[in-house]
Amino acid sequence: MRDRISLLGVRARGFHGVLPDEKRDGQDFVVDVVLHLDLAPAGASDDLERTVSYAEVGADVVARIEGPSLDLIESLAEQIAGDALARPLVRAVDVTVHKPSAPVGVPFGDVSVNVHRRREVPVVIALGANLGDSARTLQAAVDDLGDAVRGVRRAPFVTTEPVGGPDQPRYTNSVLVATTSLSPGELLERLHAVEARHGRVREVRWGARTLDLDLVQYGDPRDGSDVIRDAPELTLPHPRAHERGFVLQPWSRVDPEAVLRVGGEVRRVAELLAEVATDDIEEL
């Protein structure tokens, strides 16, 4: 993650430490916070809702410093990092807590601890291909994603008839569920790079293709952490996933408890599957 927001030198008085006089008299603490996030949407739109308010982050830091007494500044750093990662756009955070008046017992310039924490977000990716050895291509695509995704679980392959477009061979489809520390835009770039590596071209809409990778869902609708976006480059959740048996059927196989946001409602994928035609879906 190359983009970041840095908030340095946030100072407040707290009562953190193991010694009785530290808890009684208190001392000043200084905190640096570096947020890692994708700033391209905010830069393009000039919209505060597409970035993080550093004023709010600063207020969170002061509240933690002035909050209940802790023995260790390691614990304080962990709490501040957790607050930052609770903001949906933040992918990772660096927190440094300085304790300039620490009772070290020798001359010193500074005492600090630094923690780096990153968010792993659940994602759902649909895979499809109908040119060449499709099953082998789909498995190679999963491998090519590398460290862009973690904890990958892939559904069994299915074959389906094409939806729309010119006459073409049956598709091989699957769905993988995983986690990522990338932003939606960064993950989409990785998906497109893998498609290009396997010869994907976009010349005919709904035409035959060597590989198709669609980001279906980013985040978890159950706790409201899913990203909802309607932009030319990416719409989340995928606007047609709830209508596609070749997405819903393998998805329900790999994650029977999966849910998808449809409009303003969170629906179980198994229920959505019961509402679409699946006669043409065959497992390999």
C-alpha angles and dihedrals in degrees: 000000000000100000118081146163116218123202108182134184101017103173131195139144120258142164102233122141142082098255121090094233091053090056092043103042102024128204141219121280126194122205133193118197125190115188119201113207143131107274096178095093091051092045092051097044103031085222120146090206089068095058138039125270107236088198089062091046090052091051090052091052094050090048090055094046092049093040131093116331118264128192096221134044085213087069091047091052091049093052093048091049090050091052091052094049090051086073105091097222095053112096099178139356139204116206125187119186115196121200102190095174097046115149095246098148095224133068110279141160102218144343117209144156125212127200130184117202130172135194122240108206123197113242137182121211125186119211129199140164137162105177125082121346094346099183092050091047092052093050091047089052091054089051091047092057086072115166093356086091133028136196091027119193115183124199121228115275118261132186123223141173115262117264111225126330130081127324109292142148124285116277129242109217140181140160130223128200119201144133130259139188091205123101118248091258094049092048091049089053090053091049091051091048091054090048090052091049088059095048100262114169128180105217105119121039110239088000127144114290141185091223139000122188117183126186100223102175137003116195131000120294090199092073097027093250094121116115115242112198136160107189132137092249097044138010119194129231095026104264096224102033092101090059098048119091091189088063100037097046099055091037091056089049095055094039114021091183095051120138133196131197110238111184105316095333130089109222133186111249090225090059092048090050090057089058098056134067114264102166093112096050114106126178118230 
